[in-house]
Amino acid sequence: MKLLPSTFCIIFLVLSGKIYSQITAAVTLPIVTLLDIEPTGNITLSFVAPTEAGLPITNPAVNTTKWINYTSAIAAGGLTRRVTASVNQTITGVDIKLQAAAASGAGGGTLGIPTAQVTLTTTPINIITGIGGAFTGNGANNGHRLTISLVPNTYANLARTNTPVVITYTITE
């Protein structure tokens, strides 16, 4: 990204023996689109085996340790941005669910609006929309808290597997 230099124009006026000056400054704001997940690192969601025959497995506890942080500076009259999420693969018999919370913390501007909880697939789906010129603040407890959960969708299709799944978050217009 190349930033255009600011320009200055100095005008001297002489009125009634006094000199006045005026400076015109052109300001260039770069278009910025940045997103990250805080804190860094992986999460593990594990089903729990029942202790009594005839009982179902127990769903893993939901994970709420991750936060989406972003910075967005858009062109005047430009389109708002959105955040999408997708997975690199699905797990037979299991749904991976995701919910972004309303923005909180040290941010400002036109922060995005979270959608309802979604079931992740390999096709990106909106999780936050309507992001304008905004910043969320950096790190945990700033931005949109993520709630990630695993839920069996078809018990008959469950099979033992330790499958790493990558969730990809993208900010776009």
N, C-alpha and C positions, 0 to 999 in steps of 0.2 A: 504494500500500500504506500503510495507516494503522497506526502502532504504538500500542499501548495504553500509557498511562502506568504506571510502576511505583508501587506503593502501599507506604507504610511505616506501621507500627503501633508506637508506643512504649508500653511497659508499665513502670511503676515499681512495684517491690515493696519493702516495708519489712520486714526480718527482723532481729530482735535489734538494732534501732537503726541498722542499715546500710541504705542505699538501693541497690537493684540495678535495673538497667534492661535491657530486652531489646528488640531491634528485629527485626521480621519484614519481610522485603523480598520482594515478588513480582517475579520476573524474567520478562520477556517476550522470547522469541527470535523474530525475524521468520523467516518461511518465505522462503528465498532460492533462486533458480534462475538462475544466470548461466553463459554459455558464450562463449568466443571462440577464434579461431584465431590463433596466433602463429608467426612474426612476420607482420604484415600484408603485403599485396601479392599479386600474381598469380604463377603459375608457368607455364612453357611446356614442353610435352612435344612433341618433334618427331622423327618417324621420319627415318632416314638412308638416303639412296639408295645402292644398291650401286655398287661401282666396276667390277664385272665383269658382263657379260651372263650371265643365267641364275641369278644369286643373288637371294635375297629381300631386301626392304628390312630394315633393322636396326631393331628396336624401340628406342624412346627409353630412356635410362637412367631408372631409377625415381627418383622425387623423395621425399626424406625430410627436407625442410626445414621442414615444418609440424608444429605441435603443437596438440592440443586442451587448453585450460585450462577448468576449471569450478569453481564454488562451489555447494554444495548443502546447504541446511539444511531438513530435512523435519520435519513434525509428528510427535509421539510416536505410534508405531504406524503412521505413514504409509507409503505405497508407495515403493519404491525407484524411482530414475529410470533412464533409458536415453538414449543418444545415437543418433540415426538420421542417415543420409546419403542424399541423392538427387541426381540431376542434372536440369537443366532440359530437356535433350534428349539423345538418344543419337546416336552417329555410326555410320552404316551400315558394317559390316565391322570395327568396332573395339570392343573391350571396355575400359571404364575400371574398373580394379581398385583396391580400397582395403583396407588393413589397418591397424588401430590396434594399437599395441604396448601391453604392460603399462605401467601408470603408473610414473613415476620422477620424481625431483627432490625439491622441498621441500614436498610436500603432506602431508596427513594425513587420518585418518578412514576411512570405508568407501568406498574408491575403487572405480571400476567395473572390470569384467572385460571385456576385448576379445573379440569373436567371431572366428571364422576369417575369412580374406580373403573379401571380397564383390565381386561385379560390380555396379556401380552402374547403376540404371535410374531412371526418373521416379517410381517408387514408393519411398518411404522404407524403408530396411532398417536393422535394428539393427547397430551397430558396437561399442557398449559397453553393457553391462547391469549391473544390481546396484549402482548408485550410491546410497549412503546419505548421511548427514551427512558431508561431505567437502569438501576444497579441494585443488587440484593444485599450487599455486604458480603464479606468473605468468611468462609469457614462454617463449621457446625453452628447451629442456632441462628443462621442467617439464610434467607431465601425460602425455598419451599421444602419442608420436611417430606421425605418419601416413606410410604408404608408399603412394604413388600411382603406378600404372603403366598403360601402354597396351599392348594386345596385339591383333593381328589375330584376329578370330574366323572370318571367311570371306574368304579372300584374293580370291576372285572378286568380292566386293562392294566392295573398296577403290576409292575414287575420290579424286582430289586435291581437298582442301578445307582451308581454314583456318577451322575452326569453333570459336568460343569456347564453352566449356561451363562452366556455373556449378554448383559442388558446394555444396549447402545442408546444413548440419549443424543439428540440432535436439535440444535436451534436453527431455525430457518424462517424465511419470509413466507 
